[in-house]
Amino acid sequence: MNSGRSAESSVSASFRDPDGRVIVSGDRVFRFVYPRGQESLSRFLNSELFSALSDSGEVIGTRHADKDVGREIADRHSIKGFASVLEHDAVPFASFAYEWCPEMLASAARLTLKLAESAAESQWGLKDATPYNILFRGTRPVFIDLLSFEEREPLDPVWKPNAQFIRTFLLPLQLAKYIRLPFRPFFLLGRDGIEPETAYEVSGWFARWLTPLRTTATLPALLSKKSEDGSIYNPRTSKSPEQAAFVFARILRGLRKKLDSASPQAQRGSVWSGYMDQNLSVEPGYVDQKKDLVREFVASHSPRTVLDIGCNTGEFSKIAARSGSRTVSIDTDEVVIDELFRSADNESLDILPLVIDISRPSPAVGWMNSENPSFIARAAGRFEAVLMLAVVHHLLVTERIPLEEVVDLIASIDTRALLIEWVSPDDPMFRTIARGRDELHRDLTEDVFREAFEHRFRTRKRTPLVRETRVMYEFVKK
């Protein structure tokens, strides 16, 4: 678990939990546990359930922290009255649901249900079901909130986070699948997903009544006024533990069935989903040359971490990951990120694919803009190498971002090596996206491009590409 920042700080939503608080100090993560949560958490940490889930990597590895270190951090953050201090394993790069593709949200949902099922077998349960309880190591989700586990009453047939699971997992996935509505803006606007009433309002007649939204959005929205007295939240008990277990298991099976039907389709198309295949079919030598240059770049610098900006389906990210680099790959297109997530997961590559527009990266959000740090803040100092292949001209032309600002962005990440593709204004793709505004870019030459980067970097290598209007540059930090 890691905020992605090197400085010491309090992290995502930790202050919302009355049972504890999380502090990130450098690359170490500490959880301060208050007395009200101590007894239950101690029993969970000593249980066979925790051992099994921790060993499998599904729940974050945790141990008791050094007492002196804990007291020192507590003093710096004025944390009083804590009963114990735990240290969690670090997750290399934190990401949030507003940066995930549908495949990632579905993967996090499957883990949540699996943990609820496994916990129930040992008379444990989950207090809540939210994407904010989960981070990703590459394509593998890991549950990070140990204080979410609580002991279940044997006669309790209800899964308390049922409605929250629907709001934060099912409805976002269903809207993405059935009406092609991206869910990420909803998570930027609020923590708790999508209300059934909202899902009902944004759906058309067909989606409301002839898809699974009928039971998760339409009927709950139409019946919501009949339950305004709060009676639906009154505790309920079964006649026997066996009956409670049967009802509970049936609830989870129903949610899993809905989740399976809401999982994204593998063959969706988008504007950029066929980009790499098109290049391979039209100009295979161009793609092969770029792959060779990426291999040489990675072999030369041996970066432990790589950021691939504008990754598309991740062919170059995979080269870095296969060479042993932990890779974060970002693109604006959720369809290509979905495809990369599936292929990286199938190959067990250490790639974290995220839906991020580098021209509008994720901002700092939450209470006082301090709960979830911005993407740029998380990226600073985290990547030893950066790839920017066939992307800068989109920033210059489509987004109208000055070249000097692009250079400053890469410098702010504090990388030591950069592989970047220069695309001439005479390039067919450049002219296509310029849409007749060629005059705006008449002063953009290769010399101007190189000199702009040489203010912050040193040119190590220049390689003309098979496509004559393009050149690959390798820069290193001065």
N, C-alpha and C positions, 0 to 999 in steps of 0.2 A: 504494500500500500504506500503510495507516494504521491505527493501533490505535484511533482514535476518541478519543484523549485528547490534551489540549493539553500536558501535562507530558512531560518527556523520560523515556523508559523503554525497557526491553528488551521485545521483543514475542514473540507467539505462537510457542512452541517453538523460537525461534532458538538457544537454548543446546544443543538436542539435536543440531544438525548439527556434526560435527567439522570441517567445511570452512569454517564462517563463522558470523557472528552478526549479528543485525539490531538496530538501535537507532532508535527514533522520537524525534525532537527537534522539538517543536512540530508543524508540518505537513510536516516533511521526514523522509525515511526513508533511513537509511544501512545499508549492508551491509559489514561488515568481513570480508575474505577471508583465511584463513590459508594459509600456504605450500603445504600439501598439496592445496588446491583451486585454487590460483592458475593453474597452467599450463593445465589443462583449461578453466577458465572463461574465460581470456583468448582461447583459440582459439575458444570458442563465441561470445564477444562480437564477434569479428572475422569471424564466418562469415556467409555469405549467408542461412543459415537464421535466425539471430537477427534480422538486418535485416528479413526478410520477416515474421516472427512479431511483431516489435515494431511494425512499420508497420501491421499489421492490427489491433493492439490485443489480440491473443490472449495475448501475453507482455508483462509489465510493461516500460515504457520505462526504460532504465538508461543511466547515464553515469558517468564517473569523477568523484569528488567533489573539492572543493577540499581540498588537502592540509592546510592549516592548520586548517580546520574539522574534518577527520577526526581530526587529532592532539588537538585540544581535547576532542572527545567521547570519544575513547579514554582520555584521562587521567582524565576524570570517571568513567568506568565501569571503570577499571583493565583495559582490554583491551591485552594484550601480544602481541607476536610476529606481528602481522598483516602481510600482504604488500601489500594494497591496500585502498582504501575506495571503494565505489560508492554512488551516490545513485539511488534508484528514484523514478519518478513516484508521487505520492500517490493512493491510492484514497479517495474522500471518507468512506466509512463502512464499517468492518470488520464482517463478520458471519461466523458459524460454522455448521457443518452442523447443529448442534442448534437452529438458528433457521430453517432452510430448509424450504420446502415440497417435495414430491416433484418438481415441475417444475424447481426450482432444482438439486436433487441430480442429476437426469437431465441438465440442461444442463452442469453441471460435469463429469459423466462423459463426455459427448460431446466436450467440449473436450480432456479428458485423452487419449482415444483418438485424436482428430485430431492432437494434438501428437506422440503416439507414432508415428503413421503418417508424418507430415511429417518427423520427425526421422530415421526409418529410411531414408528416401530419400537422406539426406545422411550416412549412417553415424553418426548420433547416436541416443541413446536416453534413456529416463527411468529413473532409479534407483528411483523410488517412484511410487505412484498413490494419493493421498489427497486428500480434500476440503480438507485444511488447506493445500494448495498453491494454493488458488484463492480469490480474492475476487470480488465483483461490483461493477461500475459500473452502477448501475441493474439492468437485467435481463441485462447482458452479462458473462459470466465472463471473468476475466483470470488467467493463470497467473503466480504471483509468485516461485516458488522457482527461480532460475536455476541454483543449484548442484545441482538434480536432473538436469540434462542431463549426460550423459557420452558419450564416444565408444564406439561399439559394435565388438565384435570381428566381423570379416567372416564367421566360421564359426559364430557363436553364433545358434542358431535360437530361443532362449528369450526371452520377455519377463519379466524378473525380477519386476516388480510384479504379475504375473497374479493370484496369490492375494490380494494386498492389494486389488487393484481389485475382486475379487469380494466381499471382506469389507466394504469401505467404500462401494461403489457398488451393485453388483448385488444382493446379499442384502438390504440395506435397502430398495431399491426393490421387489424381488420380494415381500417380506413386507408392505410397504405396499399393494401392488396385490392380492395373492392372499388375504391373510387380514386385511387392514385393520389391520395393526399399525404404529403410528407408529414411525418410526426415531429420532426426536430423542432420546428418553431413552437410547438406546444410546450416542449420541455424548457425552452428558453423563457417562455412567458410565465411558467409556473412549475412547481416541483411535482405536482400530483397528477400529471397526465391529462386525460381527457374525460370530462364528465359525460355520462350517457346523453344528457340533454343536448350538449354541444355536438356530439356525434350524430344525434338524430337531426339536428338543424342543418348540418353541412351535407347530409346524405340525401340523395334523390329517392323517389318512390321505390325504384327497383332495389336499391341497396338496403333501404329501410325494411322491406318486407320479404325479399327473395334471396337474401344472403344471411349468414349467421349474425349480422348486426340486428336482426329482428329480436333475438333474445338478450343481447348484451347492451343494446342502445334503445331500440324502438319501444319495446314493452316497458323497460325500466323508466324511460322518459315519460311515457304516457301515464304510468301508475305512480309516479313519484309524489304527486300531491296527496295521494291517499295514505302516505306513510309519514306525513309531516309531524306526527305526534311523537316520533322517536321510538315507538313500540317495537320496531324491528330489531333494535339494539338490546332489548331485554335478554338477559342470560337464559339459555335453554339447556336442558339436560336430558340425557337418554335414560332408559330404564336399567341399562346394564353397560359395562365397558365394551362388551362385544357389539352391542347395537351402536354405541357411539363410534367405535372404530369402523364399522360397516358404513355408516352415513358419511363419516369423514373421508374415507377412501373413495366413496362414490363422488363426493364433491371434487376431489383432486382429479379423478378420472375424467369427469366432465370438463374441467378446465383444460386438461391435457388434450382432449379431443378437439376442443375449440382452438387451442393453440396450434395443433397440427394443421387444422384447416386454414388457419390464418398465416402460416409460414409462407414466405415469399416464393414466387415462381422462379425457377432457375433460368428460364429462357426469355426473360423480359428484355425489351430493347430500349435504347435511348439514343440521343444524338451522338454520343461518344462511344457507345458500347462496341461498335464495329471498327473503330479507328485503327487499332493495331492490325487487325486482319486485313483491312483495306491496304494499309501500307505494305504488308507482307506480300499481298497479291500483286500490287502495282509496281513496287520497288523493293524487292527483298534484299538487295545489296545494301540499301540505306539502313534498314533495321538491323541486319547482321553486323554492319560496321559499328553501329551504336552499341550493340550488345558486347562486341569485342572491346570497345573503349571503356565500357562500364567494368568489365572484368579486369582490364589493366589498371583502371583507377582504384578499384577495391584491393587488388593484389598489391599495388604500390603503397597504399596508405594503411591497409589493415585496420579500418575503423571498427571500433566496438559497436558504434551506433551510427545509423544512417537515417536521414530524413529525405524521402522522395516526394518532391512537390510536383503536383500534376501527374500522378503516377499512372492514370488510366487503369488498365487491367493488371498492372504490376509486373510486367515482364522484366523490367530493370530492377525493381525491388526484389524479385526472386533471385536474381543473380547475386545481389548483395547478401541476402539471407542465406543462400546456399554456401556463401563464402564465410559464414559465421558472424555476420553483422546483425545485431538486433535492429530491426527496421520499422520505422513508422512511415506509412504511406498515406498521402492525402490527395483527395480530388473532390471536385464539386459535384460529381455525378454519382448518385447513390447506386445506380445499376452496376457501374464498373467496380465500385467498392464492394458491392455484394458478390460480384464474380471473383474478385481478388480474395475476399474472405473465404469463400468456398474452396478455391484452389489452394490457398495457403494452408487452410485447415486440413485438407486431404493429404497434403505433402508434409504436414507438421513443421512448417516453416515459421520462424520467429518474426512474423510480420503483424503489425497492428495497423489495419486499414481504417481510415477515418474519413467521414464526409466533411471536409473543411474547404472553404473558399479562401485561399491565401490572401485575396484582395479584401476580404471581409472576415477575418478569422474570428473564432469564438471569443466573445468579450468576457471580462470578469463579471460574474453574476451572483445573485443571492443577496443576503442581508449586507447592506453597506458595500456592495460589490466585493465582498471579501470571502464568500463561502467557496466558490469555485474559481480558481485563477484563470486568466485568459490563456488561450493557446500559446501566444507569443511568450508569456511569462513562463509557462511550463516548458517551452522549447528552449529557452535561453540556457546555454551551457550544457545541453543534453546530447547534442549530436556532433560527432567528430567529423562527419562528412555529410554533404548535401548534394542531392541530384536535382537539377532543374532542366529537364530535357523537353524541348519544344513547348515551352510554357511562357517564357519572358515576353514574347511578342503579343500574347493574349493580354498580359498585364499592361503593356505599353499602349496597345491599340484599343482593345475592347473596354478596359477599365480606365484608360487615360492616366495611368500612374507614371510619373516621371521616372526616368531610368535611375537617377540618383536615389530616389526613394526605394527602388528595388534593391539597390546595392546596400542601403542602410538597413533594410529588412534582413538581408542575409548576414550582415555584420552583427546585427543585434542577437542573432542566434548563436554567435560566437563559435562558429565552426572553424576547423583548421584546414579543410579541403573542400573545394566546390567543383563539380563538373556541370557545365552549363552550355546550352546550345544557342548559338547566335543565328538568328533568322533574318535575312536581308529583306528590306522593303520591296525588293523585286520578286520575292518568293510568292508563288501562287496562293498559298494559304494566307500569307500576310496581306496580300491585295484583296483577298476575299473578305477577310474580317475588317479591313479598312473601309470597305464599301464606298469607294470613290473618294475617300478623304486622304489620298496619297500626299497631298500638299502638306498636311500636318506633320509628316514624318520625313520630309525631304532632307533634313539635316542629320538623320539617324544613319550613321555609317558604322562600319565595323571598327574603325579607329575610335570613334566616339564611344562605342560600346566597351571596347577593351580599356580605354583610358579611364572610364567611369569606375570600372571595377578595380583598376590599379591604384585608386586612391586608398583602398582598404586591403587589397590582396596583391599578390605577386603572380604574374603569369608563369606557369610551369610548362604548359604545353598547348600548342595550337594545332588542330587537325582538321583540314578541309574534309567535308563529307562528300559522299557519292552524289547526293543532291547538291548541285553546285551553288545554290543560294544559301547554304547552311555551313556553319563551322562549329566544331566542338572546342571549347576552351576548358582547360583545367587550371584553376587558380588555387593558391595556397595562402594561408594567413601570413601577413607580414610579421 
